[in-house]
Amino acid sequence: MAVQPGGYLDRPEDDNTHNAHPAWKRGKIAGILETLAIFKDVITGDDDGSGTINSPEIEKIRRSIVIMRESLDTPTKAPSDSKKALEKAVGVADTLRYQKR
């Protein structure tokens, strides 16, 4: 437990618990909302898929959504092409380091 200037105690063991500092909780909420905004922009078409996100894990999910969206945005594609695009998107998503099982 490190004492910060001004006497504030940094207690990292309290992070992500009900004892966490309010600033930590605000930061977590802000990060979640920003991540959701990234996905919303891809789903709604505000993000055309160009460029990359600095977080490799968020970029993998973003790329998966872009692949699925592009397969749906092309009306001339056969259903089998959409299925292939979905399989490709799932393949990208399956490369995530953090898998909840």
Biopython code that builds the backbone (N, CA, C, O; Angstrom):
import numpy as np
from Bio.PDB.StructureBuilder import StructureBuilder

atoms = [
    (1, "MET", "N", (0.858, -1.166, 0.000)),
    (1, "MET", "CA", (0.000, 0.000, 0.000)),
    (1, "MET", "C", (0.905, 1.229, 0.000)),
    (1, "MET", "O", (1.654, 1.449, 0.951)),
    (2, "ALA", "N", (0.837, 2.023, -1.057)),
    (2, "ALA", "CA", (1.697, 3.183, -1.189)),
    (2, "ALA", "C", (0.950, 4.458, -0.791)),
    (2, "ALA", "O", (-0.194, 4.678, -1.190)),
    (3, "VAL", "N", (1.623, 5.288, 0.003)),
    (3, "VAL", "CA", (1.034, 6.570, 0.376)),
    (3, "VAL", "C", (1.412, 7.578, -0.698)),
    (3, "VAL", "O", (2.592, 7.792, -0.977)),
    (4, "GLN", "N", (0.413, 8.186, -1.288)),
    (4, "GLN", "CA", (0.612, 9.170, -2.338)),
    (4, "GLN", "C", (0.826, 10.547, -1.714)),
    (4, "GLN", "O", (0.523, 10.741, -0.537)),
    (5, "PRO", "N", (1.341, 11.505, -2.482)),
    (5, "PRO", "CA", (1.469, 12.871, -1.959)),
    (5, "PRO", "C", (0.111, 13.358, -1.452)),
    (5, "PRO", "O", (-0.913, 13.137, -2.100)),
    (6, "GLY", "N", (0.104, 14.005, -0.322)),
    (6, "GLY", "CA", (-1.131, 14.500, 0.261)),
    (6, "GLY", "C", (-1.779, 13.484, 1.180)),
    (6, "GLY", "O", (-2.843, 13.749, 1.739)),
    (7, "GLY", "N", (-1.153, 12.315, 1.348)),
    (7, "GLY", "CA", (-1.672, 11.333, 2.277)),
    (7, "GLY", "C", (-2.671, 10.345, 1.696)),
    (7, "GLY", "O", (-3.180, 9.500, 2.432)),
    (8, "TYR", "N", (-2.968, 10.416, 0.421)),
    (8, "TYR", "CA", (-3.934, 9.492, -0.191)),
    (8, "TYR", "C", (-3.340, 8.098, -0.276)),
    (8, "TYR", "O", (-2.210, 7.929, -0.733)),
    (9, "LEU", "N", (-4.082, 7.115, 0.155)),
    (9, "LEU", "CA", (-3.631, 5.730, 0.090)),
    (9, "LEU", "C", (-4.126, 5.083, -1.197)),
    (9, "LEU", "O", (-5.328, 5.030, -1.458)),
    (10, "ASP", "N", (-3.190, 4.595, -1.992)),
    (10, "ASP", "CA", (-3.541, 3.857, -3.201)),
    (10, "ASP", "C", (-3.705, 2.396, -2.811)),
    (10, "ASP", "O", (-2.770, 1.762, -2.322)),
    (11, "ARG", "N", (-4.894, 1.876, -3.032)),
    (11, "ARG", "CA", (-5.160, 0.484, -2.661)),
    (11, "ARG", "C", (-5.627, -0.283, -3.908)),
    (11, "ARG", "O", (-6.824, -0.499, -4.092)),
    (12, "PRO", "N", (-4.680, -0.692, -4.760)),
    (12, "PRO", "CA", (-5.065, -1.393, -5.987)),
    (12, "PRO", "C", (-5.849, -2.674, -5.730)),
    (12, "PRO", "O", (-6.615, -3.116, -6.586)),
    (13, "GLU", "N", (-5.664, -3.267, -4.561)),
    (13, "GLU", "CA", (-6.413, -4.491, -4.257)),
    (13, "GLU", "C", (-7.911, -4.224, -4.156)),
    (13, "GLU", "O", (-8.713, -5.155, -4.234)),
    (14, "ASP", "N", (-8.293, -2.957, -3.981)),
    (14, "ASP", "CA", (-9.719, -2.616, -3.921)),
    (14, "ASP", "C", (-10.334, -2.371, -5.302)),
    (14, "ASP", "O", (-11.556, -2.292, -5.429)),
    (15, "ASP", "N", (-9.495, -2.249, -6.337)),
    (15, "ASP", "CA", (-10.025, -2.016, -7.689)),
    (15, "ASP", "C", (-10.986, -3.133, -8.069)),
    (15, "ASP", "O", (-10.748, -4.307, -7.784)),
    (16, "ASN", "N", (-12.069, -2.742, -8.713)),
    (16, "ASN", "CA", (-13.104, -3.651, -9.194)),
    (16, "ASN", "C", (-13.826, -4.376, -8.043)),
    (16, "ASN", "O", (-14.338, -5.481, -8.220)),
    (17, "THR", "N", (-13.858, -3.742, -6.873)),
    (17, "THR", "CA", (-14.638, -4.245, -5.744)),
    (17, "THR", "C", (-15.556, -3.127, -5.269)),
    (17, "THR", "O", (-15.470, -2.000, -5.757)),
    (18, "HIS", "N", (-16.431, -3.434, -4.320)),
    (18, "HIS", "CA", (-17.318, -2.391, -3.808)),
    (18, "HIS", "C", (-16.546, -1.333, -3.015)),
    (18, "HIS", "O", (-17.089, -0.265, -2.730)),
    (19, "ASN", "N", (-15.296, -1.611, -2.656)),
    (19, "ASN", "CA", (-14.463, -0.643, -1.938)),
    (19, "ASN", "C", (-13.612, 0.225, -2.865)),
    (19, "ASN", "O", (-12.831, 1.048, -2.387)),
    (20, "ALA", "N", (-13.747, 0.058, -4.167)),
    (20, "ALA", "CA", (-12.915, 0.801, -5.114)),
    (20, "ALA", "C", (-13.157, 2.301, -4.983)),
    (20, "ALA", "O", (-14.249, 2.749, -4.634)),
    (21, "HIS", "N", (-12.118, 3.050, -5.269)),
    (21, "HIS", "CA", (-12.208, 4.508, -5.241)),
    (21, "HIS", "C", (-13.198, 4.959, -6.316)),
    (21, "HIS", "O", (-13.218, 4.386, -7.405)),
    (22, "PRO", "N", (-14.021, 5.977, -6.033)),
    (22, "PRO", "CA", (-14.996, 6.448, -7.037)),
    (22, "PRO", "C", (-14.367, 6.820, -8.381)),
    (22, "PRO", "O", (-14.985, 6.619, -9.427)),
    (23, "ALA", "N", (-13.158, 7.354, -8.363)),
    (23, "ALA", "CA", (-12.503, 7.709, -9.630)),
    (23, "ALA", "C", (-12.203, 6.457, -10.458)),
    (23, "ALA", "O", (-12.297, 6.486, -11.685)),
    (24, "TRP", "N", (-11.846, 5.368, -9.791)),
    (24, "TRP", "CA", (-11.592, 4.121, -10.515)),
    (24, "TRP", "C", (-12.881, 3.647, -11.180)),
    (24, "TRP", "O", (-12.878, 3.214, -12.333)),
    (25, "LYS", "N", (-13.987, 3.737, -10.431)),
    (25, "LYS", "CA", (-15.278, 3.316, -10.979)),
    (25, "LYS", "C", (-15.682, 4.196, -12.154)),
    (25, "LYS", "O", (-16.189, 3.687, -13.154)),
    (26, "ARG", "N", (-15.465, 5.516, -12.055)),
    (26, "ARG", "CA", (-15.797, 6.413, -13.169)),
    (26, "ARG", "C", (-14.962, 6.075, -14.396)),
    (26, "ARG", "O", (-15.466, 6.095, -15.519)),
    (27, "GLY", "N", (-13.685, 5.764, -14.183)),
    (27, "GLY", "CA", (-12.815, 5.401, -15.304)),
    (27, "GLY", "C", (-13.263, 4.112, -15.973)),
    (27, "GLY", "O", (-13.234, 4.001, -17.199)),
    (28, "LYS", "N", (-13.674, 3.147, -15.176)),
    (28, "LYS", "CA", (-14.149, 1.877, -15.727)),
    (28, "LYS", "C", (-15.414, 2.098, -16.550)),
    (28, "LYS", "O", (-15.546, 1.567, -17.653)),
    (29, "ILE", "N", (-16.338, 2.880, -16.012)),
    (29, "ILE", "CA", (-17.584, 3.165, -16.720)),
    (29, "ILE", "C", (-17.296, 3.908, -18.023)),
    (29, "ILE", "O", (-17.874, 3.591, -19.063)),
    (30, "ALA", "N", (-16.407, 4.891, -17.965)),
    (30, "ALA", "CA", (-16.073, 5.654, -19.170)),
    (30, "ALA", "C", (-15.455, 4.751, -20.234)),
    (30, "ALA", "O", (-15.757, 4.891, -21.419)),
    (31, "GLY", "N", (-14.590, 3.822, -19.815)),
    (31, "GLY", "CA", (-13.969, 2.903, -20.768)),
    (31, "GLY", "C", (-14.984, 1.983, -21.423)),
    (31, "GLY", "O", (-14.913, 1.723, -22.624)),
    (32, "ILE", "N", (-15.927, 1.491, -20.631)),
    (32, "ILE", "CA", (-16.975, 0.621, -21.183)),
    (32, "ILE", "C", (-17.835, 1.392, -22.173)),
    (32, "ILE", "O", (-18.149, 0.891, -23.252)),
    (33, "LEU", "N", (-18.218, 2.614, -21.804)),
    (33, "LEU", "CA", (-19.063, 3.406, -22.702)),
    (33, "LEU", "C", (-18.342, 3.741, -24.003)),
    (33, "LEU", "O", (-18.961, 3.729, -25.067)),
    (34, "GLU", "N", (-17.057, 4.036, -23.940)),
    (34, "GLU", "CA", (-16.284, 4.338, -25.145)),
    (34, "GLU", "C", (-16.192, 3.099, -26.044)),
    (34, "GLU", "O", (-16.297, 3.207, -27.266)),
    (35, "THR", "N", (-15.997, 1.932, -25.442)),
    (35, "THR", "CA", (-15.937, 0.691, -26.212)),
    (35, "THR", "C", (-17.277, 0.408, -26.888)),
    (35, "THR", "O", (-17.314, 0.020, -28.056)),
    (36, "LEU", "N", (-18.369, 0.599, -26.166)),
    (36, "LEU", "CA", (-19.697, 0.403, -26.759)),
    (36, "LEU", "C", (-19.930, 1.375, -27.905)),
    (36, "LEU", "O", (-20.547, 1.014, -28.907)),
    (37, "ALA", "N", (-19.443, 2.606, -27.769)),
    (37, "ALA", "CA", (-19.605, 3.596, -28.836)),
    (37, "ALA", "C", (-18.860, 3.164, -30.102)),
    (37, "ALA", "O", (-19.336, 3.396, -31.213)),
    (38, "ILE", "N", (-17.702, 2.541, -29.937)),
    (38, "ILE", "CA", (-16.947, 2.040, -31.097)),
    (38, "ILE", "C", (-17.772, 0.994, -31.838)),
    (38, "ILE", "O", (-17.878, 1.041, -33.063)),
    (39, "PHE", "N", (-18.353, 0.055, -31.106)),
    (39, "PHE", "CA", (-19.145, -0.996, -31.744)),
    (39, "PHE", "C", (-20.419, -0.437, -32.357)),
    (39, "PHE", "O", (-20.820, -0.858, -33.442)),
    (40, "LYS", "N", (-21.057, 0.501, -31.678)),
    (40, "LYS", "CA", (-22.277, 1.124, -32.211)),
    (40, "LYS", "C", (-21.983, 1.815, -33.544)),
    (40, "LYS", "O", (-22.775, 1.715, -34.481)),
    (41, "ASP", "N", (-20.850, 2.514, -33.634)),
    (41, "ASP", "CA", (-20.508, 3.213, -34.872)),
    (41, "ASP", "C", (-20.318, 2.243, -36.033)),
    (41, "ASP", "O", (-20.687, 2.562, -37.163)),
    (42, "VAL", "N", (-19.755, 1.075, -35.782)),
    (42, "VAL", "CA", (-19.595, 0.085, -36.850)),
    (42, "VAL", "C", (-20.954, -0.478, -37.245)),
    (42, "VAL", "O", (-21.254, -0.604, -38.432)),
    (43, "ILE", "N", (-21.773, -0.814, -36.260)),
    (43, "ILE", "CA", (-23.080, -1.409, -36.540)),
    (43, "ILE", "C", (-23.976, -0.448, -37.312)),
    (43, "ILE", "O", (-24.679, -0.864, -38.232)),
    (44, "THR", "N", (-23.959, 0.838, -36.946)),
    (44, "THR", "CA", (-24.831, 1.816, -37.602)),
    (44, "THR", "C", (-24.265, 2.338, -38.914)),
    (44, "THR", "O", (-24.966, 3.019, -39.663)),
    (45, "GLY", "N", (-23.002, 2.027, -39.202)),
    (45, "GLY", "CA", (-22.403, 2.474, -40.451)),
    (45, "GLY", "C", (-21.646, 3.787, -40.330)),
    (45, "GLY", "O", (-21.097, 4.265, -41.323)),
    (46, "ASP", "N", (-21.600, 4.385, -39.145)),
    (46, "ASP", "CA", (-20.834, 5.624, -38.959)),
    (46, "ASP", "C", (-19.336, 5.374, -39.070)),
    (46, "ASP", "O", (-18.576, 6.288, -39.394)),
    (47, "ASP", "N", (-18.908, 4.149, -38.806)),
    (47, "ASP", "CA", (-17.514, 3.729, -38.963)),
    (47, "ASP", "C", (-17.473, 2.824, -40.185)),
    (47, "ASP", "O", (-18.091, 1.759, -40.191)),
    (48, "ASP", "N", (-16.753, 3.238, -41.213)),
    (48, "ASP", "CA", (-16.724, 2.469, -42.467)),
    (48, "ASP", "C", (-15.716, 1.327, -42.446)),
    (48, "ASP", "O", (-15.575, 0.607, -43.434)),
    (49, "GLY", "N", (-15.016, 1.157, -41.332)),
    (49, "GLY", "CA", (-14.071, 0.054, -41.225)),
    (49, "GLY", "C", (-12.656, 0.410, -41.594)),
    (49, "GLY", "O", (-11.757, -0.419, -41.454)),
    (50, "SER", "N", (-12.429, 1.625, -42.064)),
    (50, "SER", "CA", (-11.062, 2.009, -42.399)),
    (50, "SER", "C", (-10.287, 2.308, -41.117)),
    (50, "SER", "O", (-10.875, 2.632, -40.086)),
    (51, "GLY", "N", (-8.992, 2.197, -41.193)),
    (51, "GLY", "CA", (-8.160, 2.461, -40.027)),
    (51, "GLY", "C", (-8.207, 1.328, -39.024)),
    (51, "GLY", "O", (-8.758, 0.261, -39.296)),
    (52, "THR", "N", (-7.625, 1.570, -37.864)),
    (52, "THR", "CA", (-7.612, 0.564, -36.809)),
    (52, "THR", "C", (-7.789, 1.236, -35.455)),
    (52, "THR", "O", (-7.586, 2.441, -35.313)),
    (53, "ILE", "N", (-8.167, 0.447, -34.477)),
    (53, "ILE", "CA", (-8.268, 0.886, -33.088)),
    (53, "ILE", "C", (-6.961, 0.494, -32.411)),
    (53, "ILE", "O", (-6.402, -0.557, -32.724)),
    (54, "ASN", "N", (-6.470, 1.303, -31.506)),
    (54, "ASN", "CA", (-5.180, 1.024, -30.854)),
    (54, "ASN", "C", (-5.182, -0.244, -30.015)),
    (54, "ASN", "O", (-4.131, -0.863, -29.845)),
    (55, "SER", "N", (-6.318, -0.644, -29.493)),
    (55, "SER", "CA", (-6.382, -1.864, -28.701)),
    (55, "SER", "C", (-6.553, -3.056, -29.638)),
    (55, "SER", "O", (-7.555, -3.133, -30.349)),
    (56, "PRO", "N", (-5.597, -3.990, -29.658)),
    (56, "PRO", "CA", (-5.721, -5.136, -30.561)),
    (56, "PRO", "C", (-6.971, -5.968, -30.290)),
    (56, "PRO", "O", (-7.573, -6.495, -31.225)),
    (57, "GLU", "N", (-7.368, -6.091, -29.031)),
    (57, "GLU", "CA", (-8.532, -6.915, -28.703)),
    (57, "GLU", "C", (-9.827, -6.245, -29.173)),
    (57, "GLU", "O", (-10.705, -6.917, -29.714)),
    (58, "ILE", "N", (-9.951, -4.945, -28.976)),
    (58, "ILE", "CA", (-11.145, -4.228, -29.454)),
    (58, "ILE", "C", (-11.156, -4.228, -30.978)),
    (58, "ILE", "O", (-12.218, -4.349, -31.589)),
    (59, "GLU", "N", (-9.994, -4.095, -31.591)),
    (59, "GLU", "CA", (-9.919, -4.092, -33.053)),
    (59, "GLU", "C", (-10.377, -5.433, -33.635)),
    (59, "GLU", "O", (-10.994, -5.452, -34.700)),
    (60, "LYS", "N", (-10.094, -6.540, -32.972)),
    (60, "LYS", "CA", (-10.538, -7.846, -33.472)),
    (60, "LYS", "C", (-12.065, -7.923, -33.526)),
    (60, "LYS", "O", (-12.633, -8.387, -34.515)),
    (61, "ILE", "N", (-12.724, -7.467, -32.459)),
    (61, "ILE", "CA", (-14.189, -7.483, -32.454)),
    (61, "ILE", "C", (-14.729, -6.492, -33.482)),
    (61, "ILE", "O", (-15.679, -6.796, -34.205)),
    (62, "ARG", "N", (-14.123, -5.308, -33.545)),
    (62, "ARG", "CA", (-14.544, -4.303, -34.529)),
    (62, "ARG", "C", (-14.425, -4.865, -35.949)),
    (62, "ARG", "O", (-15.333, -4.710, -36.766)),
    (63, "ARG", "N", (-13.299, -5.516, -36.227)),
    (63, "ARG", "CA", (-13.067, -6.082, -37.556)),
    (63, "ARG", "C", (-14.106, -7.161, -37.860)),
    (63, "ARG", "O", (-14.585, -7.252, -38.991)),
    (64, "SER", "N", (-14.462, -7.978, -36.867)),
    (64, "SER", "CA", (-15.487, -9.008, -37.059)),
    (64, "SER", "C", (-16.819, -8.384, -37.449)),
    (64, "SER", "O", (-17.500, -8.870, -38.352)),
    (65, "ILE", "N", (-17.186, -7.309, -36.767)),
    (65, "ILE", "CA", (-18.447, -6.637, -37.080)),
    (65, "ILE", "C", (-18.391, -6.021, -38.476)),
    (65, "ILE", "O", (-19.366, -6.086, -39.224)),
    (66, "VAL", "N", (-17.250, -5.424, -38.828)),
    (66, "VAL", "CA", (-17.091, -4.835, -40.167)),
    (66, "VAL", "C", (-17.265, -5.906, -41.239)),
    (66, "VAL", "O", (-17.940, -5.671, -42.241)),
    (67, "ILE", "N", (-16.667, -7.071, -41.042)),
    (67, "ILE", "CA", (-16.778, -8.164, -42.020)),
    (67, "ILE", "C", (-18.237, -8.565, -42.198)),
    (67, "ILE", "O", (-18.707, -8.724, -43.325)),
    (68, "MET", "N", (-18.953, -8.730, -41.092)),
    (68, "MET", "CA", (-20.368, -9.116, -41.192)),
    (68, "MET", "C", (-21.190, -8.010, -41.857)),
    (68, "MET", "O", (-22.043, -8.291, -42.699)),
    (69, "ARG", "N", (-20.937, -6.770, -41.486)),
    (69, "ARG", "CA", (-21.683, -5.653, -42.073)),
    (69, "ARG", "C", (-21.440, -5.556, -43.584)),
    (69, "ARG", "O", (-22.378, -5.362, -44.357)),
    (70, "GLU", "N", (-20.191, -5.690, -43.993)),
    (70, "GLU", "CA", (-19.875, -5.617, -45.420)),
    (70, "GLU", "C", (-20.557, -6.726, -46.204)),
    (70, "GLU", "O", (-20.960, -6.516, -47.348)),
    (71, "SER", "N", (-20.692, -7.907, -45.605)),
    (71, "SER", "CA", (-21.350, -9.000, -46.321)),
    (71, "SER", "C", (-22.846, -8.710, -46.489)),
    (71, "SER", "O", (-23.459, -9.138, -47.468)),
    (72, "LEU", "N", (-23.424, -7.991, -45.540)),
    (72, "LEU", "CA", (-24.850, -7.652, -45.629)),
    (72, "LEU", "C", (-25.106, -6.444, -46.525)),
    (72, "LEU", "O", (-26.186, -6.313, -47.102)),
    (73, "ASP", "N", (-24.111, -5.561, -46.642)),
    (73, "ASP", "CA", (-24.267, -4.345, -47.443)),
    (73, "ASP", "C", (-24.158, -4.596, -48.939)),
    (73, "ASP", "O", (-24.439, -3.699, -49.735)),
    (74, "THR", "N", (-23.758, -5.794, -49.336)),
    (74, "THR", "CA", (-23.596, -6.113, -50.747)),
    (74, "THR", "C", (-24.747, -7.015, -51.177)),
    (74, "THR", "O", (-24.696, -8.225, -50.952)),
    (75, "PRO", "N", (-25.798, -6.440, -51.801)),
    (75, "PRO", "CA", (-26.993, -7.226, -52.122)),
    (75, "PRO", "C", (-26.767, -8.311, -53.177)),
    (75, "PRO", "O", (-27.574, -9.233, -53.288)),
    (76, "THR", "N", (-25.699, -8.218, -53.941)),
    (76, "THR", "CA", (-25.470, -9.198, -55.004)),
    (76, "THR", "C", (-24.809, -10.471, -54.492)),
    (76, "THR", "O", (-24.661, -11.436, -55.242)),
    (77, "LYS", "N", (-24.422, -10.483, -53.257)),
    (77, "LYS", "CA", (-23.759, -11.675, -52.721)),
    (77, "LYS", "C", (-24.772, -12.786, -52.473)),
    (77, "LYS", "O", (-25.907, -12.544, -52.062)),
    (78, "ALA", "N", (-24.329, -13.997, -52.732)),
    (78, "ALA", "CA", (-25.163, -15.173, -52.473)),
    (78, "ALA", "C", (-25.167, -15.470, -50.979)),
    (78, "ALA", "O", (-24.251, -15.067, -50.263)),
    (79, "PRO", "N", (-26.194, -16.173, -50.505)),
    (79, "PRO", "CA", (-26.216, -16.536, -49.080)),
    (79, "PRO", "C", (-24.963, -17.269, -48.626)),
    (79, "PRO", "O", (-24.532, -17.119, -47.483)),
    (80, "SER", "N", (-24.381, -18.060, -49.515)),
    (80, "SER", "CA", (-23.167, -18.786, -49.132)),
    (80, "SER", "C", (-22.013, -17.817, -48.866)),
    (80, "SER", "O", (-21.152, -18.088, -48.030)),
    (81, "ASP", "N", (-21.997, -16.671, -49.589)),
    (81, "ASP", "CA", (-20.968, -15.661, -49.348)),
    (81, "ASP", "C", (-21.142, -15.039, -47.964)),
    (81, "ASP", "O", (-20.164, -14.770, -47.266)),
    (82, "SER", "N", (-22.395, -14.815, -47.577)),
    (82, "SER", "CA", (-22.657, -14.265, -46.245)),
    (82, "SER", "C", (-22.239, -15.252, -45.165)),
    (82, "SER", "O", (-21.692, -14.867, -44.132)),
    (83, "LYS", "N", (-22.507, -16.537, -45.422)),
    (83, "LYS", "CA", (-22.103, -17.562, -44.459)),
    (83, "LYS", "C", (-20.583, -17.594, -44.334)),
    (83, "LYS", "O", (-20.055, -17.730, -43.230)),
    (84, "LYS", "N", (-19.876, -17.470, -45.459)),
    (84, "LYS", "CA", (-18.412, -17.443, -45.422)),
    (84, "LYS", "C", (-17.919, -16.218, -44.660)),
    (84, "LYS", "O", (-16.953, -16.301, -43.901)),
    (85, "ALA", "N", (-18.585, -15.077, -44.863)),
    (85, "ALA", "CA", (-18.196, -13.850, -44.154)),
    (85, "ALA", "C", (-18.411, -14.007, -42.653)),
    (85, "ALA", "O", (-17.587, -13.573, -41.848)),
    (86, "LEU", "N", (-19.523, -14.629, -42.289)),
    (86, "LEU", "CA", (-19.788, -14.862, -40.867)),
    (86, "LEU", "C", (-18.735, -15.792, -40.271)),
    (86, "LEU", "O", (-18.251, -15.553, -39.164)),
    (87, "GLU", "N", (-18.380, -16.844, -40.995)),
    (87, "GLU", "CA", (-17.351, -17.764, -40.516)),
    (87, "GLU", "C", (-16.009, -17.046, -40.365)),
    (87, "GLU", "O", (-15.263, -17.303, -39.420)),
    (88, "LYS", "N", (-15.710, -16.147, -41.304)),
    (88, "LYS", "CA", (-14.472, -15.369, -41.218)),
    (88, "LYS", "C", (-14.507, -14.452, -39.997)),
    (88, "LYS", "O", (-13.512, -14.323, -39.285)),
    (89, "ALA", "N", (-15.658, -13.812, -39.756)),
    (89, "ALA", "CA", (-15.811, -12.924, -38.601)),
    (89, "ALA", "C", (-15.658, -13.700, -37.298)),
    (89, "ALA", "O", (-15.018, -13.230, -36.357)),
    (90, "VAL", "N", (-16.248, -14.884, -37.249)),
    (90, "VAL", "CA", (-16.129, -15.727, -36.048)),
    (90, "VAL", "C", (-14.667, -16.128, -35.845)),
    (90, "VAL", "O", (-14.176, -16.163, -34.717)),
    (91, "GLY", "N", (-13.984, -16.425, -36.937)),
    (91, "GLY", "CA", (-12.567, -16.775, -36.845)),
    (91, "GLY", "C", (-11.739, -15.647, -36.266)),
    (91, "GLY", "O", (-10.843, -15.881, -35.454)),
    (92, "VAL", "N", (-12.035, -14.423, -36.681)),
    (92, "VAL", "CA", (-11.327, -13.265, -36.135)),
    (92, "VAL", "C", (-11.647, -13.118, -34.647)),
    (92, "VAL", "O", (-10.745, -12.905, -33.836)),
    (93, "ALA", "N", (-12.917, -13.232, -34.290)),
    (93, "ALA", "CA", (-13.328, -13.088, -32.888)),
    (93, "ALA", "C", (-12.714, -14.186, -32.020)),
    (93, "ALA", "O", (-12.415, -13.956, -30.848)),
    (94, "ASP", "N", (-12.528, -15.356, -32.578)),
    (94, "ASP", "CA", (-11.969, -16.471, -31.805)),
    (94, "ASP", "C", (-10.482, -16.283, -31.485)),
    (94, "ASP", "O", (-9.926, -17.043, -30.691)),
    (95, "THR", "N", (-9.835, -15.285, -32.088)),
    (95, "THR", "CA", (-8.431, -15.031, -31.788)),
    (95, "THR", "C", (-8.254, -14.121, -30.581)),
    (95, "THR", "O", (-7.124, -13.794, -30.219)),
    (96, "LEU", "N", (-9.349, -13.706, -29.954)),
    (96, "LEU", "CA", (-9.246, -12.850, -28.774)),
    (96, "LEU", "C", (-8.458, -13.539, -27.668)),
    (96, "LEU", "O", (-8.601, -14.741, -27.447)),
    (97, "ARG", "N", (-7.634, -12.775, -26.984)),
    (97, "ARG", "CA", (-6.892, -13.321, -25.846)),
    (97, "ARG", "C", (-7.839, -13.635, -24.704)),
    (97, "ARG", "O", (-7.637, -14.615, -23.986)),
    (98, "TYR", "N", (-8.867, -12.819, -24.523)),
    (98, "TYR", "CA", (-9.780, -12.968, -23.396)),
    (98, "TYR", "C", (-11.033, -13.698, -23.857)),
    (98, "TYR", "O", (-11.916, -13.107, -24.479)),
    (99, "GLN", "N", (-11.101, -14.954, -23.554)),
    (99, "GLN", "CA", (-12.250, -15.775, -23.928)),
    (99, "GLN", "C", (-12.979, -16.177, -22.668)),
    (99, "GLN", "O", (-12.380, -16.746, -21.755)),
    (100, "LYS", "N", (-14.261, -15.889, -22.609)),
    (100, "LYS", "CA", (-15.059, -16.282, -21.463)),
    (100, "LYS", "C", (-15.680, -17.639, -21.780)),
    (100, "LYS", "O", (-16.445, -17.775, -22.734)),
    (101, "ARG", "N", (-15.351, -18.613, -20.992)),
    (101, "ARG", "CA", (-15.848, -19.956, -21.247)),
    (101, "ARG", "C", (-16.447, -20.530, -20.001)),
    (101, "ARG", "O", (-16.925, -21.664, -20.011)),
]
sb = StructureBuilder()
sb.init_structure("model")
sb.init_model(0)
sb.init_chain("A")
sb.init_seg("    ")
for serial, (resi, resn, name, xyz) in enumerate(atoms, 1):
    if name == "N":
        sb.init_residue(resn, " ", resi, " ")
    sb.init_atom(name, np.array(xyz, "f"), 0.0, 1.0, " ", f" {name:<3s}", serial, name[0])
structure = sb.get_structure()
